[in-house]
Amino acid sequence: MDWGKVGEYVVGSIPAVIAVGAFLLRIDRRMGIFMIEHEMLMSKYAKDVGVPLHELPTRSKGVRS
């Protein structure tokens, strides 16, 4: 096995791994922001309708009757 080539591939892939990691962190941060905005909108909607947030159909768990 040519360890020089293996080292080249490992060192050459480091920037790609860093770029993918940065991209995933950026997506995670953005999805966190969207989740917060969604919760704010859902709580406003529940308040406007007069229903507790946990009783909305999208929040109920289990079998619906």
C-alpha positions in Angstrom: 0.0 0.0 0.0 1.3 3.4 -0.9 1.0 5.4 2.3 2.0 8.6 0.5 -1.2 8.4 -1.7 -3.3 7.7 1.4 -1.9 10.7 3.1 -2.6 12.8 0.0 -6.2 11.8 0.0 -6.6 12.4 3.7 -5.0 15.8 3.6 -6.8 16.7 0.4 -10.2 15.8 1.8 -9.8 18.0 5.0 -11.1 21.2 3.2 -14.1 19.3 1.9 -14.9 17.9 5.4 -14.6 21.4 6.9 -16.9 22.8 4.1 -19.6 20.2 4.6 -19.4 20.6 8.4 -19.8 24.4 8.1 -22.7 23.9 5.7 -24.5 21.6 8.1 -23.9 23.9 11.1 -25.4 26.8 9.0 -28.5 24.7 8.1 -28.9 23.7 11.8 -28.8 27.3 12.9 -31.3 28.4 10.3 -33.7 25.5 11.1 -33.4 26.5 14.8 -34.5 30.1 13.9 -37.4 28.7 11.8 -38.5 26.5 14.7 -38.6 29.5 17.0 -40.5 31.6 14.5 -42.9 28.7 14.0 -43.5 28.4 17.7 -44.2 32.1 18.0 -46.7 32.0 15.2 -48.4 28.9 16.6 -48.8 30.5 20.0 -50.2 33.7 18.5 -52.7 31.6 16.5 -53.7 29.6 19.5 -54.2 32.8 21.5 -56.3 34.4 18.7 -58.5 31.3 18.4 -58.8 30.9 22.1 -57.5 27.4 22.3 -54.5 26.3 24.5 -51.5 25.6 22.4 -51.2 21.9 23.4 -54.8 21.2 22.3 -54.3 22.2 18.7 -54.8 19.2 16.3 -51.1 19.4 15.2 -50.0 19.1 18.8 -52.1 16.2 19.9 -50.4 12.8 20.3 -51.9 9.4 19.9 -55.1 8.4 18.1 -57.5 11.2 17.4 -61.2 10.6 18.0 
